[in-house]
Amino acid sequence: MDLVPGGANTLVVTPFDDSGELDHKSMASLIDFVLGGGIQGIIALGTTGEFFTLSGAERVEVMRSVVTQVAGRVPVTLGVGADGTAAAVELARAAREAGADCVMVLPPLYFDQSPAAQIEHFTTVARSTDLPVMLYDGAAKIPVPAEVVAEVAKRASNVRYVKLAFTDPERASDIRRLAPGVVPLAGEDSALLSTFRAGAVGSTIATGNIQPREVMAVHEAYHRGDLDEAYSIFTNTLLPAMVAISIPERNFIARFKAVAAAMGVIASGHVRSPLRQIDAESREELLMVMKKIHVL
């Protein structure tokens, strides 16, 4: 199943119980909540999904759990980010076996992040699978130049998408110009509309964990040409929540989970080390803001 053109794809959190174990019941609840809000694609095991805190076996377990719960309702993209290329290849194969519709590949995270290293890494992983591939520009703040995307797409025809997780929307126009066969997707929540304006088609953001209906409303208004409505919803509803979640940025995953738990969508806001739990004072302040803007 291909990703929906212009569709809203949500990067879901990975719920744990209070002891830090995977909580599949909460994952099922979260997916049903997100899809109930109209979201058109699920992305699991991205940064928001804390893939870096999971063992290899747990990542495969999450892959299977997500695909099972989505049950073909929307396309599922599974993150296969890894420290080494061989490990990413293994995860891409596991994603295919689990029933993924697409895999999301991160750039090399350590030492050699040069264009040559990125091209080799991305190409090797893409050629290891027949699934569509989404490249991740901005993982760990690592830029993937449009020239790299274009070269990898020449070498591996299944490279179809790129998630743009920077606040620089012009990266979308660079992709459209240099790699016209690759679909740019807005991947930075706060730059959603500006990245659309620059040429992005669809989104891969995390706000749908708590505001799926509002994210979809922005998409629908923008794509039918009602820019006033799109900007009104974005400015008055989505942006305040995005700001509250993202300050401080290092805690954004814990803050998303705290809100989702307060909404009753997941059972616990637990995050795994090295992430830190949100303290009681910060949680109280965050939830107060969410009540003021009618998220809670």
RATA-V930793 format. One record per residue. N is the residue number from 1. RES is the residue in three letters. OMEGA is omega in radians with two decimals (NA if undefined). Layout:
# RATA-V930793
N & RES & OMEGA
N & RES & OMEGA
This chain:
# RATA-V930793
1 & MET & 3.13
2 & ASP & 3.02
3 & LEU & -3.12
4 & VAL & 3.11
5 & PRO & -3.12
6 & GLY & -3.01
7 & GLY & 3.08
8 & ALA & 3.11
9 & ASN & -3.10
10 & THR & 3.03
11 & LEU & -3.03
12 & VAL & 2.99
13 & VAL & 3.02
14 & THR & -3.09
15 & PRO & 2.98
16 & PHE & 2.99
17 & ASP & -3.04
18 & ASP & 3.10
19 & SER & 3.09
20 & GLY & 3.11
21 & GLU & 3.09
22 & LEU & -3.12
23 & ASP & -3.08
24 & HIS & 3.10
25 & LYS & 3.10
26 & SER & 3.08
27 & MET & 3.10
28 & ALA & 3.12
29 & SER & -3.13
30 & LEU & -3.13
31 & ILE & 3.11
32 & ASP & 3.10
33 & PHE & -3.11
34 & VAL & -3.13
35 & LEU & 3.07
36 & GLY & 3.08
37 & GLY & 3.05
38 & GLY & -3.11
39 & ILE & -2.94
40 & GLN & 3.10
41 & GLY & 3.12
42 & ILE & 3.01
43 & ILE & 3.14
44 & ALA & 3.07
45 & LEU & 2.91
46 & GLY & 3.11
47 & THR & 3.13
48 & THR & 3.13
49 & GLY & 3.07
50 & GLU & -3.12
51 & PHE & -3.06
52 & PHE & 3.09
53 & THR & -3.05
54 & LEU & 2.99
55 & SER & 3.10
56 & GLY & 3.14
57 & ALA & 3.12
58 & GLU & 3.12
59 & ARG & 3.09
60 & VAL & 3.11
61 & GLU & 3.11
62 & VAL & 3.10
63 & MET & -3.09
64 & ARG & -3.12
65 & SER & -3.10
66 & VAL & -3.13
67 & VAL & 3.13
68 & THR & -3.08
69 & GLN & 3.12
70 & VAL & 3.01
71 & ALA & 3.04
72 & GLY & -3.10
73 & ARG & 3.11
74 & VAL & 3.06
75 & PRO & 3.12
76 & VAL & 3.03
77 & THR & -3.12
78 & LEU & 3.11
79 & GLY & 3.14
80 & VAL & 3.12
81 & GLY & -3.13
82 & ALA & 3.14
83 & ASP & -3.10
84 & GLY & -3.11
85 & THR & -3.12
86 & ALA & 3.12
87 & ALA & 3.11
88 & ALA & 3.09
89 & VAL & 3.12
90 & GLU & 3.14
91 & LEU & 3.09
92 & ALA & 3.10
93 & ARG & 3.10
94 & ALA & 3.12
95 & ALA & 3.12
96 & ARG & 3.13
97 & GLU & -3.14
98 & ALA & 3.12
99 & GLY & 3.13
100 & ALA & 3.02
101 & ASP & -3.07
102 & CYS & 3.02
103 & VAL & 3.11
104 & MET & -3.02
105 & VAL & 3.09
106 & LEU & 3.03
107 & PRO & 3.02
108 & PRO & -3.01
109 & LEU & -3.05
110 & TYR & 3.02
111 & PHE & -3.00
112 & ASP & 3.10
113 & GLN & -3.11
114 & SER & 3.06
115 & PRO & -3.14
116 & ALA & 3.13
117 & ALA & 3.11
118 & GLN & -3.12
119 & ILE & -3.13
120 & GLU & -3.11
121 & HIS & -3.11
122 & PHE & -3.09
123 & THR & -3.13
124 & THR & -3.14
125 & VAL & -3.11
126 & ALA & -3.13
127 & ARG & -3.12
128 & SER & -3.08
129 & THR & 3.02
130 & ASP & 3.09
131 & LEU & 2.95
132 & PRO & -3.08
133 & VAL & 3.02
134 & MET & 3.03
135 & LEU & -3.06
136 & TYR & 3.09
137 & ASP & 3.12
138 & GLY & 3.07
139 & ALA & -3.11
140 & ALA & -3.14
141 & LYS & -3.14
142 & ILE & 3.13
143 & PRO & 3.01
144 & VAL & -3.08
145 & PRO & 3.11
146 & ALA & 3.11
147 & GLU & 3.08
148 & VAL & 3.11
149 & VAL & -3.12
150 & ALA & -3.12
151 & GLU & 3.13
152 & VAL & 3.13
153 & ALA & 3.07
154 & LYS & -3.07
155 & ARG & -3.11
156 & ALA & -3.01
157 & SER & 3.13
158 & ASN & 3.00
159 & VAL & -2.94
160 & ARG & -3.01
161 & TYR & 2.98
162 & VAL & 3.06
163 & LYS & -3.09
164 & LEU & -3.01
165 & ALA & 3.03
166 & PHE & 3.10
167 & THR & 3.08
168 & ASP & -3.05
169 & PRO & -3.10
170 & GLU & 3.06
171 & ARG & 3.11
172 & ALA & 3.14
173 & SER & 3.08
174 & ASP & 3.10
175 & ILE & -3.13
176 & ARG & -3.09
177 & ARG & -3.01
178 & LEU & -3.11
179 & ALA & -3.01
180 & PRO & 3.11
181 & GLY & -3.12
182 & VAL & -3.08
183 & VAL & 3.07
184 & PRO & -3.11
185 & LEU & 3.11
186 & ALA & -3.07
187 & GLY & 3.07
188 & GLU & -2.99
189 & ASP & -3.04
190 & SER & -3.14
191 & ALA & -3.02
192 & LEU & -3.04
193 & LEU & 3.11
194 & SER & 3.09
195 & THR & 2.99
196 & PHE & -3.11
197 & ARG & -3.11
198 & ALA & 3.05
199 & GLY & 3.10
200 & ALA & 3.13
201 & VAL & -3.10
202 & GLY & -3.07
203 & SER & 3.03
204 & THR & -3.07
205 & ILE & -3.02
206 & ALA & -3.04
207 & THR & 3.11
208 & GLY & 3.04
209 & ASN & -3.09
210 & ILE & -3.12
211 & GLN & -3.09
212 & PRO & -3.11
213 & ARG & -3.13
214 & GLU & 3.08
215 & VAL & 3.13
216 & MET & 3.14
217 & ALA & 3.09
218 & VAL & 3.11
219 & HIS & -3.06
220 & GLU & 3.14
221 & ALA & -3.12
222 & TYR & -3.04
223 & HIS & 3.01
224 & ARG & 3.06
225 & GLY & -3.14
226 & ASP & -3.04
227 & LEU & 3.10
228 & ASP & 3.14
229 & GLU & -3.14
230 & ALA & -3.12
231 & TYR & 3.11
232 & SER & 3.13
233 & ILE & -3.11
234 & PHE & -3.05
235 & THR & -3.02
236 & ASN & -3.03
237 & THR & -3.06
238 & LEU & -3.02
239 & LEU & 3.11
240 & PRO & 3.11
241 & ALA & 3.13
242 & MET & -3.14
243 & VAL & -3.12
244 & ALA & -3.14
245 & ILE & -2.92
246 & SER & 3.13
247 & ILE & -0.07
248 & PRO & -3.04
249 & GLU & -3.09
250 & ARG & -3.11
251 & ASN & -2.97
252 & PHE & -3.13
253 & ILE & 3.11
254 & ALA & -3.12
255 & ARG & 3.02
256 & PHE & -3.10
257 & LYS & 3.12
258 & ALA & 3.13
259 & VAL & -3.14
260 & ALA & 3.10
261 & ALA & 3.11
262 & ALA & 3.09
263 & MET & -3.09
264 & GLY & -3.13
265 & VAL & 3.02
266 & ILE & -3.02
267 & ALA & -3.03
268 & SER & 3.07
269 & GLY & -3.04
270 & HIS & 2.96
271 & VAL & -3.12
272 & ARG & 3.05
273 & SER & 0.27
274 & PRO & 3.02
275 & LEU & -3.11
276 & ARG & 3.09
277 & GLN & 3.08
278 & ILE & -3.10
279 & ASP & -3.00
280 & ALA & -3.12
281 & GLU & 3.13
282 & SER & 3.12
283 & ARG & 3.13
284 & GLU & -3.14
285 & GLU & -3.14
286 & LEU & -3.09
287 & LEU & 3.06
288 & MET & 3.10
289 & VAL & -3.11
290 & MET & 3.06
291 & LYS & -3.13
292 & LYS & -3.11
293 & ILE & 2.98
294 & HIS & 2.95
295 & VAL & 3.09
296 & LEU & NA
